């Protein structure tokens, strides 16, 4: 139907005969029906009618008229598009009367308003005005394409098209959509649609509610999320992602759950900063923007490696960052791992670690500089190793000397008191949980023994890894010995069974966890059958499971850790708070 309509428009507008309503589609110089008040004429095409009878609907040479359209023509005429055309026996001529060719030229002079340029004799038109073009008889007729603006030389060859179409091979073509108001001739894509329409993803002009539509129809073919299709796109119920109509929701947006197939209500996830927990309120699948899901199902800040369950504060950081309070901060340039901003541990390629800072290696520097530095480092490491061996040997000698002095004192004491005593160690290991009473010596003898003990026991004779021996006749270790003990580089993992056992009363009121009271405050615990303590299965520091590790310890707050991890944190790194609940112990 649309094609027939366009063809009829083309036929009407291709007629150049003045006062002609409809020209022959085969011969444009033949008028089939003139305007009201005019009649067909062989010479000029249409002339003023002499008849006094005027009809609003009149089609010449028609026998039967219906709704302003001829349905039957007179004899010798054929019906074409509702009008009557003379029948021609020859296809090479134009007929004004049935089977009668005429060869008369139309009296359209070169100075006609349709002609733009005439020939030298002013007899023929060589170029028509805009919208018109020359036909086979050198007459100016409408361009054959209704979207053509200029076809001055040939009415079938367009030279310029309307802005809603583009020119290709002398023809005007529509852009991706027939509702385009401006078409880019180079890209052949629509840039702007008619008022009230929008471009879709395919470049078609659609109703604003559409996601996509067809080329020849601005009704929707698909909709955005939250809309349903019914020629146009209409809103689903609030917070509904996909629906069949406005009464049947199929799926809600993240963070909402479907009730009664037509209501999306907010779902509250237990994990903080969690935006989606479709399977369980305790099982987060997606965090809000700017947060990510760690291995413990917590929504953490983007810089964290792991974070606390009840907040987004970091517990550990990604490579290239360090923990500063509760946030992860970037290490310095070129540093891959650091304890703080001024203490880098590992540098990237092209950097050299120097006093905790990564310095970029200048390729223009002497090639012998880097090998020299490496040689110095190797010598330093070897020297340190030799010193450690020497300290170990000295340590053993000290231990033997202390033991010898103790036996000697015991022997001298037995002679002085003139008593027969069974051989025994003068010193005993003291347990934190045990109370020891001194033997029933007299005050004078006790004083004599204390002086001898203090005289013979010196802080610089106590080996770093030896078990501290405490006399049951003397009070707890002096502050000097205690300071020396704190300054020694004991390794908890290697010597946990030989940690100093100090009298409980000395540290029972202390708020600080130290190397002396570590075994008492941070006690070893037993895991349940699921290898958990207080339902916790993973160390907060190293993020590894406890499994069947025998050295699992808990802080007074009840949070468990690997013994190695909490020792390094509390003693070596001197942290003052639980890394889980942030309770301080200072």
C-alpha positions, 0 to 999 in steps of 0.5 A, spaced: 500 500 500 505 504 501 509 503 495 502 504 491 501 511 494 508 513 493 508 511 486 501 515 485 505 521 488 511 520 483 506 520 477 502 527 479 509 530 481 512 528 474 507 532 470 509 538 467 503 540 463 499 546 466 493 545 469 493 538 469 491 534 475 494 527 472 499 525 467 500 519 463 505 515 467 508 512 460 508 519 457 508 525 461 506 530 455 499 527 455 494 529 460 489 524 462 485 529 467 485 536 467 484 540 474 477 543 475 474 548 470 479 545 465 479 540 459 484 536 455 487 539 449 491 536 444 495 542 443 497 545 450 495 539 454 489 543 458 485 549 456 479 552 460 472 548 459 466 552 455 461 547 459 457 550 464 456 544 468 462 543 473 462 537 478 467 537 484 469 529 482 470 529 474 474 524 470 474 525 463 473 519 458 470 515 465 463 511 464 462 509 472 465 513 477 465 511 485 468 515 490 472 520 486 475 514 482 473 511 476 472 504 475 470 503 468 472 507 462 469 509 455 471 504 449 478 505 447 481 507 454 484 503 459 483 504 467 490 506 470 490 509 477 483 511 477 484 515 471 482 513 463 488 513 458 488 512 451 489 505 448 495 506 443 497 500 438 504 502 438 509 503 444 513 508 440 508 513 440 504 518 445 496 517 444 492 523 445 486 519 442 485 512 442 490 508 437 492 515 434 499 518 435 501 525 435 508 528 434 506 535 436 511 539 440 508 542 447 507 549 446 512 550 453 517 555 450 524 556 453 522 562 457 517 558 461 518 559 469 520 552 469 526 553 465 533 555 468 537 556 461 535 555 454 540 554 448 543 559 443 536 559 439 532 560 445 528 554 442 530 548 447 531 548 455 538 545 457 537 546 464 531 546 469 530 550 475 530 546 482 526 540 483 525 540 475 529 536 470 529 535 462 525 529 460 526 525 453 522 531 449 526 537 453 521 539 457 522 540 464 518 536 469 518 534 476 524 530 479 522 522 479 524 522 486 520 525 491 526 527 495 530 530 490 531 537 490 535 538 484 535 534 477 536 540 472 539 536 466 535 529 467 529 528 471 531 521 473 538 523 475 538 527 482 543 531 483 541 533 490 537 530 495 533 532 502 537 532 508 533 526 511 536 522 505 543 521 502 545 521 494 547 515 491 548 513 484 543 519 482 538 517 487 535 519 493 535 513 499 533 514 506 537 513 512 537 507 517 530 510 518 524 513 514 523 518 520 530 521 520 530 528 520 537 529 518 542 524 514 549 524 514 551 523 506 558 521 508 556 515 513 549 514 511 547 514 518 541 518 521 544 524 526 537 526 528 530 524 528 523 527 527 521 531 533 518 526 539 523 520 536 530 518 539 535 514 535 536 507 538 542 502 538 541 501 531 540 508 528 533 507 527 528 513 530 524 510 535 519 512 541 523 514 547 521 509 551 524 503 546 530 500 547 530 498 539 525 499 534 524 497 526 527 501 520 520 503 518 516 503 524 517 507 530 514 502 535 518 498 540 521 491 538 525 491 545 525 495 552 530 497 557 530 493 564 524 495 568 520 496 562 515 491 558 513 491 551 506 492 548 508 496 542 511 501 546 515 500 553 511 501 559 514 501 567 514 495 571 512 495 578 518 499 582 524 495 583 522 490 578 528 488 573 524 484 568 516 483 568 511 480 563 506 486 564 504 491 570 501 486 574 506 480 573 514 481 575 519 476 574 525 478 577 527 484 582 533 488 582 539 486 586 538 487 593 530 486 593 526 479 593 520 478 589 513 477 594 507 475 591 509 475 583 508 483 583 512 486 589 519 487 590 521 489 597 528 490 600 533 485 602 537 486 608 544 482 608 548 481 614 554 483 611 556 490 611 556 494 604 553 488 601 549 489 595 546 482 593 545 476 597 540 472 593 541 465 597 542 467 604 542 473 608 549 471 611 552 469 604 554 476 600 555 475 593 556 482 591 558 488 594 557 496 593 561 500 588 568 501 591 568 495 595 570 488 594 568 481 597 574 478 600 576 470 602 572 471 608 566 473 605 567 480 607 566 487 603 572 490 604 575 497 602 578 496 595 585 497 598 584 491 603 586 484 602 582 482 608 578 486 612 574 486 619 567 482 619 563 488 622 567 494 618 570 495 612 577 496 616 583 492 613 586 487 617 591 485 611 593 489 605 595 487 598 602 487 595 605 494 595 601 497 601 602 497 608 597 497 614 597 504 617 592 503 623 586 500 619 587 503 612 592 500 607 597 505 604 601 505 598 609 503 599 614 508 596 615 508 589 619 501 587 617 498 593 613 491 592 613 490 600 614 494 606 612 495 613 611 502 613 613 508 609 620 508 611 621 501 611 621 497 605 622 490 605 622 488 597 624 492 591 622 492 584 626 490 578 631 496 577 631 499 584 636 497 590 634 497 597 638 502 601 636 503 609 629 501 608 628 505 601 628 503 594 633 507 590 632 507 582 638 504 579 641 509 574 643 505 568 649 510 566 652 509 573 658 505 573 657 498 571 662 496 577 657 499 582 652 494 583 656 488 583 660 492 589 654 493 593 652 486 592 659 483 594 659 488 600 652 485 602 654 478 601 660 479 606 656 482 611 651 476 611 657 471 611 660 475 617 653 475 621 653 468 620 660 467 623 658 472 629 652 468 630 656 461 631 661 464 635 655 467 640 652 460 640 659 457 642 660 462 647 653 461 650 654 454 651 661 456 655 657 460 659 652 455 661 657 450 663 660 456 667 654 457 671 652 450 672 659 449 675 659 455 679 652 453 682 655 446 684 661 449 687 656 454 691 652 448 693 658 444 696 661 450 699 655 452 703 654 445 705 661 445 708 660 452 711 653 449 715 657 443 717 651 439 714 650 433 710 646 435 704 644 430 699 647 433 692 642 437 689 641 443 684 641 450 687 637 453 682 630 451 680 626 452 674 620 456 676 613 455 673 608 461 673 602 457 676 607 454 682 608 457 688 615 455 691 617 456 698 624 457 701 628 452 705 627 453 712 634 457 713 636 462 719 636 469 717 643 469 717 644 463 713 639 466 708 643 473 708 649 469 706 647 465 701 643 471 697 650 475 697 653 469 694 648 468 689 648 475 687 655 476 687 656 470 682 650 471 678 651 476 673 647 479 667 652 478 662 653 471 664 646 469 662 645 466 655 640 468 650 637 461 649 638 458 656 633 457 661 633 462 667 635 459 673 632 462 679 634 461 686 628 459 691 632 463 696 632 470 693 626 474 690 624 475 683 629 477 678 632 484 678 630 489 673 637 489 670 636 482 669 629 483 666 631 488 662 637 484 659 632 478 658 627 483 654 633 485 650 635 478 648 633 476 641 629 470 643 626 466 637 619 464 640 618 458 635 625 455 636 625 456 644 618 456 646 619 450 651 625 454 654 621 461 655 623 464 662 618 462 667 617 467 672 614 468 678 606 469 677 606 475 682 611 479 678 606 480 672 599 478 674 597 486 674 601 488 668 597 490 662 602 489 657 603 483 653 611 482 654 616 476 652 616 474 660 608 473 660 607 471 653 606 464 655 601 466 661 597 471 658 597 468 651 595 461 652 595 454 648 588 452 647 585 446 644 581 446 638 574 442 637 572 436 632 572 441 627 579 444 628 576 451 630 576 455 637 569 459 638 567 457 631 573 460 628 577 456 623 582 461 620 588 465 623 586 472 622 594 474 621 596 469 615 589 467 613 591 459 614 586 454 617 588 451 624 588 444 621 591 440 627 597 445 629 598 444 636 601 451 637 594 455 637 594 460 642 588 465 644 588 472 647 584 474 653 579 476 648 578 469 646 580 470 639 585 465 636 591 465 632 597 461 630 602 461 636 608 464 631 603 469 628 601 472 634 608 472 637 611 476 631 605 481 632 605 482 639 612 481 641 617 482 635 612 487 631 610 490 638 603 491 636 598 493 642 591 490 640 587 484 638 587 484 630 580 482 630 576 486 635 581 491 636 581 491 644 588 494 646 592 490 652 596 496 653 
